[in-house]
Every structure is written in structure tokens, then in C-alpha cells.
Amino acid sequence: MAVNGIFITSELTGQLAARIRAVQERFDPRLAKELPPHVTHIGSSGAGPIDAATPIAVLRESIARVASVTPPLTLAFRPPMRFIGREIVVLPLDPHGLLRALHEALKKNGLKYETARWPFTPHCTLNYYATLTPESLRGLLAVREPEPWVLDTLRVYHTRDGVRPKHLFDVRLGAPGAPSAT
């Protein structure tokens, strides 16, 4: 299935991002080169990508409206898991509570979405491209990042197969009005 759509993510920051990037570089260097460690809210699980033809002004206003009434979220990763039948290992997040509410609000904001390929499973990917060996799987499943962290910004990207994702803009959670200028 070819991808040409808009994704909404949140990038990890600080030492947490550095530690997860180091894990990605060790086990899946191709993944580590694509984007910083992040959680995808819209685009893969629970809701497919937003229609790429959506005007930026409409996209920005819709996402800012949701973000303005959503406070920053304090989250913690659960122990890693491997998606069944796939080479993907992730640090999952609790799919309920305020994170689910944010996902549902974004999903119901009036924009046109592609069909979701997977149920809502919020996570940060540790391995995507690399073929797992028993040793790499053990190493990935041993990763622990249980300390709470704050999700406070939504990043919006236009993603097309074979092309580096294009950053469109950021929106801060809990900030009324317009998104940031980036």
C-alpha cells in the first residue's frame, strides 16, 4: 500500500530521545536515520493518514483547535513488545485515558482520513527495517524506559513513499490560538 498523506506525531526530547536513538542506531540504523524517535498519533494505527490534498490552513486550524483544549500529557512507556508476525519491536504506551482522548479528538476533527491499517496502538518504534535475530530480539526486549515524560507538541508531516517526510508545522498542547511558527 503506497503512502501519500499527512501524519501527526510527537517527537521525544532530551535524554529519553537520545537513549532511544542509541537503541535504534544499534539495532536498526536505517530507522534511526529517518526521523527522531517519536509517537505517531494519526497515520498508521487507529486512523490512517490525512488526505494529502487537505489545504494547510484547514489542517492547521483543525489540529490547533484540538490541541488548544488538550493539556500536555505525562506518559510512560511500557516494556517493549514485538508485533505478532512482524519484525517490529516497540515501546508501547497505554492506549486508554488522555492519550486515547487526544487520538479520538484528532480523528473526529472533520478531516478526511485513509482507512487505518491497524488498531490504535500508540508506541515508539525501536526496530522496523532490520531482520530480527534471536540476539537482537533479546536486546530489544530488554530495553526499559519507565520514567514519565511529557508529550506537549504535535508535529505534522506530509509523508510519501520514497521521499523524506516534509515537516509542515508544530502545535503545542494546551496553547490557545495559532500553532507555532515552525
C-alpha positions, -999 to +999 in steps of 0.1 A: +000+000+000+016+033-011+016+062+014+009+098+004-007+115+033-004+137+064+008+122+097+006+137+132+034+127+156+051+138+188+089+136+189+106+125+221+131+150+235+161+152+258+179+122+273+149+099+266+152+107+229+190+102+230+187+068+247+160+056+223+180+069+193+210+049+205+189+018+206+177+024+171+212+031+158+224-002+174+196-024+162+181-006+131+204+021+117+180+028+087+152+036+111+175+059+132+183+079+101+147+086+091+132+107+118+139+113+155+123+089+180+086+097+181+050+085+187+026+086+158-010+098+167-025+098+132-013+079+101-008+043+110-028+029+139-063+038+147-066+063+118-048+063+085-030+093+070-050+125+065-057+132+028-026+149+013-049+173-006-061+189+026-052+226+025-026+235+051-047+263+066-076+238+072-052+213+086-036+238+109-069+252+122-083+218+128-053+204+147-048+237+166-085+235+178-079+200+193-045+209+207-058+241+224-082+221+246-057+192+253-033+197+282+003+183+279+002+146+287+025+128+312+031+093+298+054+064+305+064+036+282+056+000+290+081-028+285+089-035+248+068-058+227+071-074+192+041-070+169+029-105+162+042-119+129+063-088+122+099-077+126+087-046+145+096-041+182+082-011+200+079+007+233+041+007+238+020+033+257-012+028+275-039+032+247-065+044+271-071+076+290-060+110+279-038+097+250-069+079+236-089+110+240-063+130+221-063+104+193-101+103+191-104+141+191-079+143+162-097+115+144-131+132+147-120+167+138-137+168+104-106+159+082-106+131+056-085+101+066-074+069+049-085+036+064-064+026+094-042-004+088-040-014+125-060-008+157-048+021+178-016+010+194+005+041+205+042+034+206+077+044+198+093+021+173+127+005+182+131-018+152+113-016+118+136-025+089+162-048+104+156-085+104+154-097+139+178-124+152+174-141+185+202-119+199+187-086+186+152-096+198+166-103+233+184-070+233+154-050+221+130-067+246+154-059+274+151-021+268+133-003+296+123+034+297+097+035+325+103+071+336+074+095+329+079+121+302+057+149+289+041+149+254+034+186+247+038+192+210+021+177+179+043+176+147+026+174+114+043+158+084+035+151+047+047+116+041+052+100+007+068+067-001+104+070-012+107+107-001+119+120+033+088+133+053+082+170+050+077+188+083+046+211+078+041+227+113+040+221+151+012+227+175+017+229+213-009+212+235-028+234+258-018+265+239-049+285+227-047+302+193-024+296+164+003+268+162+039+277+165+056+293+135+077+263+126 
